[in-house]
């Protein structure tokens, strides 16, 4: 889940035109926290997800929604079961 949140956050941050430094300044989180989050090294709380999403202008669910990597993992698991 940490890696999924990190991938989604990084993608959305870039789509919104933020650098890590700009996002850190706008959100109040440190640039190191943002970097660690994107690398899957942080396990954000629900409150943190809300604050991150609010700064990005998206819903918290956008940070935890399955991405293409998760879909690929699910497809592989389905094939193994068959």
LINPEUR-V173245 format. One record per residue. N is the residue number from 0. RES is the residue in one letter. SS is DSSP state (2 for helix, 1 for strand, 0 for the rest). PHI is phi as a letter, one per 20 degrees, with the letter a starting at -180 (none if undefined). D_LAST is the distance of its C-alpha to the last C-alpha in whole Angstrom. Layout:
BEGIN
((N;RES;SS;PHI;D_LAST) (N;RES;SS;PHI;D_LAST))
END
This chain:
BEGIN
((0;X;0;none;25) (1;X;2;f;29) (2;X;2;f;27) (3;X;2;f;26) (4;X;2;f;29) (5;X;2;f;31) (6;X;2;f;29) (7;X;2;f;30) (8;X;2;f;33) (9;X;2;g;34) (10;X;2;f;33) (11;X;2;f;35) (12;X;2;g;38) (13;X;2;f;38) (14;X;2;f;38) (15;X;0;e;41) (16;X;0;n;43) (17;X;0;e;43) (18;X;0;e;44) (19;X;2;f;43) (20;X;2;f;46) (21;X;2;f;47) (22;X;2;f;44) (23;X;2;g;46) (24;X;2;f;49) (25;X;2;f;48) (26;X;2;e;46) (27;X;0;n;48) (28;X;0;e;45) (29;X;0;e;46) (30;X;2;f;45) (31;X;2;f;43) (32;X;2;f;41) (33;X;2;f;40) (34;X;2;f;39) (35;X;2;f;37) (36;X;2;f;35) (37;X;2;f;34) (38;X;0;e;33) (39;X;0;m;31) (40;X;0;e;34) (41;X;0;d;35) (42;X;0;d;33) (43;X;0;f;35) (44;X;0;f;36) (45;X;2;f;36) (46;X;2;f;40) (47;X;2;f;39) (48;X;2;g;36) (49;X;2;f;39) (50;X;2;f;41) (51;X;2;f;39) (52;X;2;f;38) (53;X;2;f;41) (54;X;2;f;43) (55;X;2;f;40) (56;X;0;m;41) (57;X;0;c;37) (58;X;0;e;36) (59;X;0;g;34) (60;X;2;f;31) (61;X;2;f;31) (62;X;2;e;31) (63;X;2;d;28) (64;X;0;f;26) (65;X;0;g;22) (66;X;0;d;23) (67;X;2;f;21) (68;X;2;f;20) (69;X;2;f;19) (70;X;2;f;17) (71;X;2;f;16) (72;X;2;f;15) (73;X;2;f;13) (74;X;2;f;11) (75;X;2;f;10) (76;X;2;f;9) (77;X;2;f;6) (78;X;2;f;5) (79;X;2;f;6) (80;X;2;f;4) (81;X;0;f;0))
END
